[in-house]
Structure formats: structure tokens, C-alpha cells
Amino acid sequence: MRAMGFDVGTKTVGVAVSDALGWTAQGIETVKIDEEAGEFGLARIRELVSEYRVTSFVVGYPKNMNNTVGPRAEASERFAEMLEEEFSLPVELWDERLTTMAAERMLIEADVSRKKRKTVIDKMAAVMILQGWLDRKNG
């Protein structure tokens, strides 16, 4: 069982993958997307799914703090639907409130420069999303 996790942003999608046993998450890359052009990196994701033999997906679901669904959560829902249609694999939405903020804080504490943080924040958030899901599943 190998799961792939996503942090869907407006310009990029952070991608993480679990180890073969489904215990730990590792960030693999950030895929550029263009929502307006309808380009969501599915060709690159297909390559990664094949390379890592992925069997399921976890998509970060950024609900509002009052538990309502806003525009970013709706974008995650659409992305999850695209994955399901494209790959016919199970897709689960995972509540990721504050995940990006936590990833940013962790990178600041690790003294990662602002420029470098911008390039890795989505990948780091994808790791946190997938690891949270794995911990719940294995716990």
C-alpha cells in the first residue's frame, strides 16, 4: 500500500508519497499548475503514480476554521474528483486546517531562508497532510 498526498495551492501542488509499508511520508516534488488554463499537472502525477506504484490518494482539504467550505476547499474537491476520474484509485480528503502555517513555522525554526521556504512549503505541507492521514490510519 503506497499513498500519495497533495497540498493543492493556486499555482502549485505539493506532492508527498508514503513508504511501501504506509508508515512514513516523504516529500517528492512541487508540480506547477494553472487553474485558469485547466492545467493541473496530471501528466506529471501519472508518471509519479507509476514510478511509486501508488494505490490511493490523500488530498488536503483546507476547511475554514468554522468548519465551512470556502473556495480553496472547493478547489481541493475538484482536484480530488479529477484524480478519481483520471486514475480510478481511492481518494480521501483530509482536513488540513493550519497545515501550511505549521509547515511554515517548522521551516522558520529550522532557519530556512524565505526564498527557499517558498520553494518547499507546498511539498512540506503535503508531507504533513499525508503523515497525519497515515498516523490516523495506522493508529
C-alpha positions as protocol buffer text, in pm:
chain_id: "A"
residue {
  index: 1
  type: MET
  ca { x: 0 y: 0 z: 0 }
}
residue {
  index: 2
  type: ARG
  ca { x: 153 y: 328 z: -109 }
}
residue {
  index: 3
  type: ALA
  ca { x: -40 y: 652 z: -76 }
}
residue {
  index: 4
  type: MET
  ca { x: 29 y: 987 z: -241 }
}
residue {
  index: 5
  type: GLY
  ca { x: -60 y: 1310 z: -63 }
}
residue {
  index: 6
  type: PHE
  ca { x: -129 y: 1652 z: -212 }
}
residue {
  index: 7
  type: ASP
  ca { x: -136 y: 2011 z: -92 }
}
residue {
  index: 8
  type: VAL
  ca { x: -329 y: 2197 z: -360 }
}
residue {
  index: 9
  type: GLY
  ca { x: -235 y: 2562 z: -398 }
}
residue {
  index: 10
  type: THR
  ca { x: -327 y: 2822 z: -657 }
}
residue {
  index: 11
  type: LYS
  ca { x: -5 y: 2786 z: -860 }
}
residue {
  index: 12
  type: THR
  ca { x: 148 y: 2461 z: -738 }
}
residue {
  index: 13
  type: VAL
  ca { x: 58 y: 2124 z: -592 }
}
residue {
  index: 14
  type: GLY
  ca { x: 289 y: 1982 z: -326 }
}
residue {
  index: 15
  type: VAL
  ca { x: 333 y: 1605 z: -361 }
}
residue {
  index: 16
  type: ALA
  ca { x: 435 y: 1352 z: -98 }
}
residue {
  index: 17
  type: VAL
  ca { x: 439 y: 973 z: -103 }
}
residue {
  index: 18
  type: SER
  ca { x: 435 y: 712 z: 170 }
}
residue {
  index: 19
  type: ASP
  ca { x: 690 y: 438 z: 210 }
}
residue {
  index: 20
  type: ALA
  ca { x: 586 y: 93 z: 84 }
}
residue {
  index: 21
  type: LEU
  ca { x: 458 y: -9 z: 430 }
}
residue {
  index: 22
  type: GLY
  ca { x: 245 y: 304 z: 468 }
}
residue {
  index: 23
  type: TRP
  ca { x: 418 y: 434 z: 782 }
}
residue {
  index: 24
  type: THR
  ca { x: 603 y: 750 z: 679 }
}
residue {
  index: 25
  type: ALA
  ca { x: 555 y: 1031 z: 429 }
}
residue {
  index: 26
  type: GLN
  ca { x: 831 y: 1186 z: 219 }
}
residue {
  index: 27
  type: GLY
  ca { x: 803 y: 1497 z: 6 }
}
residue {
  index: 28
  type: ILE
  ca { x: 889 y: 1432 z: -356 }
}
residue {
  index: 29
  type: GLU
  ca { x: 822 y: 1749 z: -552 }
}
residue {
  index: 30
  type: THR
  ca { x: 611 y: 2052 z: -627 }
}
residue {
  index: 31
  type: VAL
  ca { x: 414 y: 2043 z: -952 }
}
residue {
  index: 32
  type: LYS
  ca { x: 326 y: 2370 z: -1125 }
}
residue {
  index: 33
  type: ILE
  ca { x: -42 y: 2415 z: -1212 }
}
residue {
  index: 34
  type: ASP
  ca { x: -252 y: 2679 z: -1385 }
}
residue {
  index: 35
  type: GLU
  ca { x: -610 y: 2669 z: -1258 }
}
residue {
  index: 36
  type: GLU
  ca { x: -733 y: 2923 z: -1513 }
}
residue {
  index: 37
  type: ALA
  ca { x: -589 y: 2724 z: -1805 }
}
residue {
  index: 38
  type: GLY
  ca { x: -721 y: 2399 z: -1661 }
}
residue {
  index: 39
  type: GLU
  ca { x: -370 y: 2253 z: -1623 }
}
residue {
  index: 40
  type: PHE
  ca { x: -338 y: 2051 z: -1304 }
}
residue {
  index: 41
  type: GLY
  ca { x: -17 y: 1857 z: -1361 }
}
residue {
  index: 42
  type: LEU
  ca { x: -195 y: 1527 z: -1423 }
}
residue {
  index: 43
  type: ALA
  ca { x: 68 y: 1412 z: -1677 }
}
residue {
  index: 44
  type: ARG
  ca { x: 346 y: 1452 z: -1419 }
}
residue {
  index: 45
  type: ILE
  ca { x: 131 y: 1299 z: -1146 }
}
residue {
  index: 46
  type: ARG
  ca { x: 68 y: 999 z: -1376 }
}
residue {
  index: 47
  type: GLU
  ca { x: 447 y: 949 z: -1405 }
}
residue {
  index: 48
  type: LEU
  ca { x: 486 y: 966 z: -1027 }
}
residue {
  index: 49
  type: VAL
  ca { x: 193 y: 727 z: -968 }
}
residue {
  index: 50
  type: SER
  ca { x: 358 y: 476 z: -1199 }
}
residue {
  index: 51
  type: GLU
  ca { x: 708 y: 526 z: -1055 }
}
residue {
  index: 52
  type: TYR
  ca { x: 597 y: 485 z: -693 }
}
residue {
  index: 53
  type: ARG
  ca { x: 317 y: 230 z: -761 }
}
residue {
  index: 54
  type: VAL
  ca { x: 61 y: 441 z: -578 }
}
residue {
  index: 55
  type: THR
  ca { x: -263 y: 271 z: -467 }
}
residue {
  index: 56
  type: SER
  ca { x: -451 y: 566 z: -311 }
}
residue {
  index: 57
  type: PHE
  ca { x: -455 y: 945 z: -280 }
}
residue {
  index: 58
  type: VAL
  ca { x: -497 y: 1189 z: 8 }
}
residue {
  index: 59
  type: VAL
  ca { x: -584 y: 1549 z: -80 }
}
residue {
  index: 60
  type: GLY
  ca { x: -553 y: 1827 z: 175 }
}
residue {
  index: 61
  type: TYR
  ca { x: -892 y: 1980 z: 248 }
}
residue {
  index: 62
  type: PRO
  ca { x: -848 y: 2335 z: 380 }
}
residue {
  index: 63
  type: LYS
  ca { x: -1181 y: 2395 z: 551 }
}
residue {
  index: 64
  type: ASN
  ca { x: -1242 y: 2726 z: 723 }
}
residue {
  index: 65
  type: MET
  ca { x: -1193 y: 2741 z: 1099 }
}
residue {
  index: 66
  type: ASN
  ca { x: -1573 y: 2744 z: 1147 }
}
residue {
  index: 67
  type: ASN
  ca { x: -1589 y: 2413 z: 950 }
}
residue {
  index: 68
  type: THR
  ca { x: -1739 y: 2571 z: 635 }
}
residue {
  index: 69
  type: VAL
  ca { x: -1610 y: 2504 z: 286 }
}
residue {
  index: 70
  type: GLY
  ca { x: -1457 y: 2801 z: 105 }
}
residue {
  index: 71
  type: PRO
  ca { x: -1304 y: 2849 z: -241 }
}
residue {
  index: 72
  type: ARG
  ca { x: -975 y: 2670 z: -162 }
}
residue {
  index: 73
  type: ALA
  ca { x: -1157 y: 2367 z: -19 }
}
residue {
  index: 74
  type: GLU
  ca { x: -1378 y: 2363 z: -328 }
}
residue {
  index: 75
  type: ALA
  ca { x: -1063 y: 2362 z: -544 }
}
residue {
  index: 76
  type: SER
  ca { x: -938 y: 2061 z: -345 }
}
residue {
  index: 77
  type: GLU
  ca { x: -1270 y: 1885 z: -401 }
}
residue {
  index: 78
  type: ARG
  ca { x: -1240 y: 1943 z: -777 }
}
residue {
  index: 79
  type: PHE
  ca { x: -879 y: 1820 z: -774 }
}
residue {
  index: 80
  type: ALA
  ca { x: -984 y: 1505 z: -583 }
}
residue {
  index: 81
  type: GLU
  ca { x: -1260 y: 1440 z: -839 }
}
residue {
  index: 82
  type: MET
  ca { x: -1010 y: 1477 z: -1125 }
}
residue {
  index: 83
  type: LEU
  ca { x: -774 y: 1228 z: -958 }
}
residue {
  index: 84
  type: GLU
  ca { x: -1056 y: 979 z: -912 }
}
residue {
  index: 85
  type: GLU
  ca { x: -1165 y: 1011 z: -1276 }
}
residue {
  index: 86
  type: GLU
  ca { x: -811 y: 1002 z: -1415 }
}
residue {
  index: 87
  type: PHE
  ca { x: -669 y: 714 z: -1208 }
}
residue {
  index: 88
  type: SER
  ca { x: -968 y: 515 z: -1075 }
}
residue {
  index: 89
  type: LEU
  ca { x: -796 y: 492 z: -736 }
}
residue {
  index: 90
  type: PRO
  ca { x: -946 y: 578 z: -396 }
}
residue {
  index: 91
  type: VAL
  ca { x: -919 y: 945 z: -300 }
}
residue {
  index: 92
  type: GLU
  ca { x: -972 y: 1079 z: 51 }
}
residue {
  index: 93
  type: LEU
  ca { x: -998 y: 1443 z: 155 }
}
residue {
  index: 94
  type: TRP
  ca { x: -800 y: 1515 z: 474 }
}
residue {
  index: 95
  type: ASP
  ca { x: -875 y: 1817 z: 695 }
}
residue {
  index: 96
  type: GLU
  ca { x: -560 y: 2024 z: 667 }
}
residue {
  index: 97
  type: ARG
  ca { x: -651 y: 2336 z: 861 }
}
residue {
  index: 98
  type: LEU
  ca { x: -336 y: 2519 z: 965 }
}
residue {
  index: 99
  type: THR
  ca { x: -107 y: 2267 z: 791 }
}
residue {
  index: 100
  type: THR
  ca { x: 64 y: 2525 z: 571 }
}
residue {
  index: 101
  type: MET
  ca { x: 109 y: 2756 z: 870 }
}
residue {
  index: 102
  type: ALA
  ca { x: 262 y: 2469 z: 1070 }
}
residue {
  index: 103
  type: ALA
  ca { x: 494 y: 2382 z: 780 }
}
residue {
  index: 104
  type: GLU
  ca { x: 599 y: 2748 z: 753 }
}
residue {
  index: 105
  type: ARG
  ca { x: 668 y: 2765 z: 1128 }
}
residue {
  index: 106
  type: MET
  ca { x: 875 y: 2446 z: 1115 }
}
residue {
  index: 107
  type: LEU
  ca { x: 1084 y: 2581 z: 826 }
}
residue {
  index: 108
  type: ILE
  ca { x: 1138 y: 2914 z: 1006 }
}
residue {
  index: 109
  type: GLU
  ca { x: 1251 y: 2729 z: 1319 }
}
residue {
  index: 110
  type: ALA
  ca { x: 1493 y: 2531 z: 1102 }
}
residue {
  index: 111
  type: ASP
  ca { x: 1630 y: 2867 z: 982 }
}
residue {
  index: 112
  type: VAL
  ca { x: 1536 y: 2806 z: 619 }
}
residue {
  index: 113
  type: SER
  ca { x: 1562 y: 3127 z: 415 }
}
residue {
  index: 114
  type: ARG
  ca { x: 1243 y: 3298 z: 295 }
}
residue {
  index: 115
  type: LYS
  ca { x: 1334 y: 3228 z: -70 }
}
residue {
  index: 116
  type: LYS
  ca { x: 1394 y: 2857 z: -2 }
}
residue {
  index: 117
  type: ARG
  ca { x: 1074 y: 2832 z: 209 }
}
residue {
  index: 118
  type: LYS
  ca { x: 869 y: 2950 z: -90 }
}
residue {
  index: 119
  type: THR
  ca { x: 1002 y: 2662 z: -299 }
}
residue {
  index: 120
  type: VAL
  ca { x: 942 y: 2386 z: -43 }
}
residue {
  index: 121
  type: ILE
  ca { x: 636 y: 2496 z: 158 }
}
residue {
  index: 122
  type: ASP
  ca { x: 377 y: 2310 z: -54 }
}
residue {
  index: 123
  type: LYS
  ca { x: 583 y: 1990 z: -56 }
}
residue {
  index: 124
  type: MET
  ca { x: 629 y: 2016 z: 323 }
}
residue {
  index: 125
  type: ALA
  ca { x: 254 y: 2073 z: 371 }
}
residue {
  index: 126
  type: ALA
  ca { x: 185 y: 1765 z: 154 }
}
residue {
  index: 127
  type: VAL
  ca { x: 411 y: 1561 z: 383 }
}
residue {
  index: 128
  type: MET
  ca { x: 223 y: 1686 z: 690 }
}
residue {
  index: 129
  type: ILE
  ca { x: -115 y: 1608 z: 529 }
}
residue {
  index: 130
  type: LEU
  ca { x: -11 y: 1256 z: 428 }
}
residue {
  index: 131
  type: GLN
  ca { x: 165 y: 1184 z: 760 }
}
residue {
  index: 132
  type: GLY
  ca { x: -145 y: 1291 z: 956 }
}
residue {
  index: 133
  type: TRP
  ca { x: -357 y: 1058 z: 745 }
}
residue {
  index: 134
  type: LEU
  ca { x: -107 y: 771 z: 784 }
}
residue {
  index: 135
  type: ASP
  ca { x: -90 y: 820 z: 1162 }
}
residue {
  index: 136
  type: ARG
  ca { x: -470 y: 806 z: 1193 }
}
residue {
  index: 137
  type: LYS
  ca { x: -492 y: 502 z: 967 }
}
residue {
  index: 138
  type: ASN
  ca { x: -215 y: 313 z: 1149 }
}
residue {
  index: 139
  type: GLY
  ca { x: -309 y: 431 z: 1498 }
}
